[in-house]
Amino acid sequence: MKLYVVGTGPGSIEEMTAKARATIESCEVVVGYEFYIELVRELLHEKKIISTGMTREIERCKAAIDEALKGKSVCVISGGDAGVYGMAGLLLELAEPYPHLEIEVIPGVTAACSAAAVLGAPLCHDFAVISLSDRLTDWEIITKRLQSAAQGDFIISLYNPASKTRKLHLKKACEIIMHYRSPKTVCGIVRNVGRDGEKSIFLSLNELADYDADMFTTIIIGNSGTRLINGRLVTPRGYDPKCTDGSDETVSPEKPKVIAQENPERETQKADGCLRFPLFMKLVNKEVLIVGGGKVATRRARVLLDFGAAITVVSPEICRDMQEIAGSIKWIKQDFENIEKGFSLVIAATNDREVNKKIGENAKGLGIPVSVADRKEESTFWFPAIAKGNGIVAGIVSETGDHFAVKETAIKVRTVLRSQVTPHVQSLQIHSDSVGMDAGARELTHGRVIERKRMYCSD
């Protein structure tokens, strides 16, 4: 007895593997989701067909097992690759009580690879595939995976970006990624890949947040080096384009010079003079407005309270963490309307993109420094990670938005400050304009943090 689970690729029979097609044609019974059955209908003459609608995967797999146990040759078809969000795993689980039933998985071309071929060559470096469907996976877990992939500078392919009941998941995903990646990051979108009505477009990451996607859409979000070349989306692998002797010379991972040179935003940052000068200000009893009552707003409030600021929080609701410090702040329980004069700083940290944008514009109009949590480019100052100890205060930011590098650096600086007494140094502000900060790129000497590329230190 043998049961096959076959990946049918992007959709058209021409794009199936020869083995997948031959397997379907050789089986007596074909089991699958109704939509995928129709895509291979011309291969199913005189076969028994078992099909069901969406969300009835278990029913289909059990039916296939039952047919195979009767001695019939059976295949379960699965769009794309059967082992990538496909039916292979579920079928193997359900067949556990039948160890004598042989199951063979026939691979197919998964949507990320099919979409990449349409767009150009965006997956030529490390990439992650993440489904935005929270039907079987909690959104909290999906959020963590998006954060990790964005922090690691992975190219990200998004499956199941939206459905009739999940209209905001793509927008939320883009906002999460934009905490770690430029809003100008180039993205590619393919709908109905390999089928009639195939369409592809290119958008920036902030434009993608408002794109009307559906279950037939596959999305590829570039990494820091991805760019458009003659209308095709390309992620450089690391080969040196200057090498003309035919050798396979590549750029060392420790020296990503090609990617750095080809990252248009980083070049723009250097050219437009946006390097931030560290400025330390006294906040004792200064009025600070924070709009938002979530975890990000709470982290900002805790830091500012530590520096003696008088904080007003405007939000209709506040999270449990904010409730813990409610006695130290003034909470105005309402939606944001406008900013009144008298505030020294403003923090926009709501979960509403348009509200944050409005707060930033309002503060700028009043000449008040503002930090917009979800849009670095809309801020007039960047909220740093703080490291304190032995009379020293260090503020750490990354000009490329590498939050992971900031976190790791802050931990190391805090360790040093706890272990050394250097009263002659009053404050440090560390800037990183590199994609990552490794131990070899920094030195700690007599209480001063030195980065070989750039150092800012005020005595």
VENKA-V577899 format. One record per residue. RES is the residue in one letter. PSI is psi in degrees with one decimal (999 if undefined). BURIAL is b if it has 9 or more other ideal C-beta (glycine too) atoms within 8 Angstrom, else e. Layout:
res & psi & burial
RES & PSI & BURIAL
RES & PSI & BURIAL
This chain:
res & psi & burial
M & 133.4 & e
K & 138.8 & b
L & 131.1 & b
Y & 143.9 & b
V & 119.3 & b
V & 126.4 & b
G & 120.1 & b
T & 4.7 & b
G & -160.8 & b
P & -22.4 & b
G & -51.5 & b
S & 147.8 & b
I & -33.1 & b
E & -25.8 & e
E & 6.4 & b
M & 154.9 & b
T & 154.8 & b
A & -37.3 & e
K & -38.3 & e
A & -44.8 & b
R & -45.1 & b
A & -36.2 & e
T & -45.9 & b
I & -43.7 & b
E & -26.8 & e
S & -15.0 & e
C & 151.4 & b
E & -33.7 & e
V & 133.6 & b
V & 127.4 & b
V & 135.5 & b
G & 170.7 & b
Y & 139.9 & b
E & -44.3 & b
F & -42.0 & e
Y & -31.5 & b
I & -43.2 & b
E & -32.5 & e
L & -26.0 & b
V & 19.7 & b
R & -37.0 & e
E & -11.9 & e
L & -0.8 & b
L & 22.5 & b
H & 132.7 & e
E & 25.9 & e
K & 152.9 & b
K & 128.4 & e
I & 128.8 & b
I & 114.8 & b
S & 148.8 & b
T & 171.9 & e
G & -175.0 & e
M & 148.7 & e
T & 7.8 & e
R & 39.1 & e
E & -42.1 & b
I & -42.6 & e
E & -43.4 & e
R & -45.6 & b
C & -40.9 & b
K & -37.9 & b
A & -39.8 & b
A & -42.1 & b
I & -43.7 & b
D & -43.3 & e
E & -40.6 & b
A & -38.2 & b
L & -20.5 & b
K & -3.3 & e
G & 7.6 & e
K & 152.2 & b
S & 123.6 & b
V & 141.2 & b
C & 140.7 & b
V & 123.6 & b
I & 146.9 & b
S & 128.0 & b
G & 148.8 & b
G & -129.8 & b
D & 132.1 & b
A & -20.1 & b
G & 0.5 & b
V & 99.9 & b
Y & 25.0 & e
G & -161.8 & b
M & -9.2 & b
A & -47.2 & b
G & -47.4 & e
L & -41.4 & b
L & -43.0 & b
L & -37.4 & b
E & -48.6 & e
L & -23.0 & b
A & 6.3 & b
E & -38.2 & e
P & -4.6 & e
Y & 67.9 & e
P & -19.8 & e
H & -10.8 & e
L & 112.5 & b
E & 132.8 & e
I & 127.1 & b
E & 131.2 & e
V & 123.0 & b
I & 113.4 & b
P & 157.1 & b
G & 178.1 & b
V & 118.0 & b
T & 160.6 & b
A & -36.3 & b
A & -43.4 & b
C & -39.4 & b
S & -46.0 & b
A & -39.8 & b
A & -39.0 & b
A & -35.7 & e
V & -39.9 & b
L & -28.2 & b
G & -109.3 & b
A & 60.5 & b
P & -13.4 & b
L & 29.8 & b
C & 6.0 & e
H & -176.0 & b
D & 134.3 & e
F & 159.1 & b
A & 143.2 & b
V & 123.3 & b
I & 128.3 & b
S & 134.6 & b
L & 4.0 & b
S & 124.0 & b
D & 22.7 & b
R & -37.7 & e
L & -9.3 & e
T & 130.4 & b
D & 141.4 & e
W & -31.4 & e
E & -39.4 & e
I & -41.6 & e
I & -40.9 & b
T & -45.2 & b
K & -39.5 & e
R & -39.8 & b
L & -43.7 & b
Q & -46.2 & b
S & -43.7 & e
A & -39.3 & b
A & -42.9 & b
Q & -38.0 & b
G & 2.7 & b
D & 31.9 & e
F & 144.1 & b
I & 140.3 & b
I & 124.1 & b
S & 125.3 & b
L & 124.4 & b
Y & 156.6 & b
N & 53.4 & b
P & -24.9 & b
A & 158.9 & b
S & -175.2 & e
K & -31.4 & e
T & -3.8 & e
R & 76.4 & b
K & -21.9 & e
L & -1.3 & e
H & -39.9 & b
L & -43.1 & b
K & -45.3 & b
K & -41.5 & e
A & -43.7 & b
C & -39.7 & b
E & -38.1 & b
I & -46.6 & b
I & -34.7 & b
M & -7.8 & b
H & -21.8 & b
Y & -9.4 & b
R & 149.2 & b
S & 140.3 & b
P & -18.8 & b
K & -0.9 & b
T & 131.2 & b
V & 138.6 & b
C & 151.8 & b
G & 142.0 & b
I & 131.7 & b
V & 129.0 & b
R & 140.2 & b
N & 44.9 & b
V & 130.0 & b
G & 8.5 & b
R & 172.6 & b
D & 138.5 & e
G & 16.2 & e
E & 134.6 & b
K & 140.6 & e
S & 146.0 & b
I & 165.4 & e
F & 137.2 & b
L & 159.2 & b
S & 163.6 & b
L & -40.3 & b
N & -30.0 & b
E & -35.2 & b
L & -32.1 & b
A & -26.7 & b
D & 11.2 & e
Y & 140.0 & b
D & 88.3 & e
A & 170.4 & b
D & -170.9 & b
M & -12.3 & e
F & 11.2 & e
T & 132.4 & b
T & 134.0 & b
I & 138.3 & b
I & 120.9 & b
I & 122.8 & b
G & 165.3 & b
N & -166.0 & b
S & -15.7 & b
G & -6.9 & b
T & 139.2 & b
R & 167.7 & b
L & 129.3 & b
I & 110.9 & e
N & 42.8 & e
G & 10.3 & e
R & 142.8 & b
L & 124.1 & b
V & 134.2 & b
T & 112.7 & b
P & 135.1 & b
R & -27.2 & e
G & 0.7 & b
Y & 144.6 & b
D & 111.6 & b
P & -14.2 & e
K & -10.2 & e
C & 116.7 & e
T & 10.3 & e
D & 7.4 & e
G & -2.9 & e
S & 165.7 & e
D & 48.2 & e
E & 132.1 & e
T & 162.0 & e
V & 132.1 & b
S & 140.5 & e
P & -27.7 & e
E & -11.9 & e
K & 73.7 & e
P & 59.4 & b
K & -35.1 & e
V & -48.1 & b
I & -41.8 & b
A & -41.8 & b
Q & -28.2 & e
E & 3.5 & b
N & 101.7 & b
P & -32.2 & e
E & -41.2 & b
R & -38.1 & b
E & -40.6 & b
T & -40.1 & e
Q & -43.8 & b
K & -35.8 & e
A & -34.5 & e
D & 7.4 & e
G & 34.1 & e
C & 9.8 & e
L & 129.3 & b
R & 129.8 & b
F & 129.2 & e
P & 127.3 & b
L & 118.1 & e
F & 129.5 & e
M & 152.2 & e
K & 126.8 & e
L & 1.0 & b
V & 120.9 & e
N & 11.1 & e
K & 140.4 & b
E & 123.7 & b
V & 131.4 & b
L & 126.7 & b
I & 121.3 & b
V & 115.3 & b
G & 146.1 & b
G & 19.7 & b
G & -164.4 & b
K & -37.7 & e
V & -46.2 & b
A & -38.9 & b
T & -43.1 & b
R & -42.4 & e
R & -43.5 & b
A & -43.0 & b
R & -42.3 & b
V & -46.5 & b
L & -35.8 & b
L & -35.6 & b
D & -22.3 & e
F & 13.0 & e
G & 12.7 & e
A & 149.9 & b
A & 109.8 & e
I & 132.7 & b
T & 126.3 & b
V & 126.8 & b
V & 115.0 & b
S & 138.6 & b
P & -27.4 & e
E & 154.3 & e
I & 148.1 & b
C & 173.1 & b
R & -39.1 & e
D & -40.1 & e
M & -34.5 & b
Q & -29.1 & e
E & -25.9 & e
I & 14.8 & b
A & -30.0 & b
G & -13.5 & e
S & -0.2 & e
I & 167.5 & b
K & 118.1 & e
W & 118.8 & b
I & 109.1 & e
K & 80.1 & e
Q & 166.5 & e
D & 155.3 & e
F & 135.9 & b
E & -59.7 & e
N & 167.7 & e
I & 131.8 & b
E & 154.3 & e
K & 158.2 & e
G & -11.1 & e
F & 140.4 & b
S & -30.5 & b
L & 154.3 & b
V & 136.1 & b
I & 122.1 & b
A & 110.7 & b
A & 42.6 & b
T & 174.8 & b
N & 15.6 & e
D & 114.5 & e
R & -44.3 & b
E & -36.6 & e
V & -44.2 & b
N & -41.7 & b
K & -42.8 & b
K & -42.0 & b
I & -44.9 & b
G & -45.4 & b
E & -39.8 & e
N & -46.3 & b
A & -43.3 & b
K & -38.5 & b
G & -28.9 & e
L & -1.2 & e
G & 24.2 & e
I & 129.2 & b
P & 135.3 & b
V & 140.7 & b
S & 118.3 & b
V & 111.3 & b
A & -37.4 & b
D & 5.4 & e
R & 98.3 & b
K & -38.9 & e
E & -15.6 & e
E & -1.8 & b
S & 148.8 & b
T & -13.7 & e
F & 151.7 & b
W & 128.8 & e
F & 118.0 & b
P & 162.4 & b
A & 140.3 & b
I & 134.8 & b
A & 126.1 & b
K & 150.8 & e
G & 140.9 & e
N & 40.3 & b
G & 9.6 & e
I & 138.9 & b
V & 125.0 & b
A & 131.0 & b
G & 126.3 & b
I & 125.6 & b
V & 162.9 & b
S & 126.0 & b
E & -11.6 & b
T & 4.9 & b
G & 22.9 & b
D & 87.9 & b
H & -32.7 & b
F & -43.7 & b
A & -39.6 & b
V & -46.6 & b
K & -47.1 & b
E & -41.4 & b
T & -42.3 & b
A & -41.2 & b
I & -44.3 & e
K & -39.8 & e
V & -41.0 & b
R & -39.6 & b
T & -43.9 & e
V & -43.4 & b
L & -31.4 & b
R & -24.8 & e
S & -12.0 & e
Q & 149.0 & e
V & 110.8 & e
T & 73.1 & b
P & -17.2 & e
H & -14.7 & e
V & 124.1 & b
Q & -37.6 & e
S & 153.9 & b
L & 141.5 & b
Q & 121.4 & b
I & 126.9 & b
H & 141.9 & b
S & 123.3 & b
D & 18.0 & b
S & 161.1 & b
V & -38.9 & b
G & 155.6 & e
M & 109.7 & b
D & 168.6 & e
A & -31.1 & e
G & -13.7 & e
A & -1.1 & b
R & 155.1 & b
E & 146.1 & e
L & 113.4 & e
T & 117.6 & e
H & 43.3 & e
G & -1.1 & b
R & 136.5 & b
V & 120.6 & b
I & 122.9 & b
E & 131.8 & b
R & -32.7 & e
K & -35.1 & e
R & 142.1 & e
M & 134.7 & e
Y & 121.6 & b
C & 127.2 & b
S & 131.1 & b
D & 999 & e
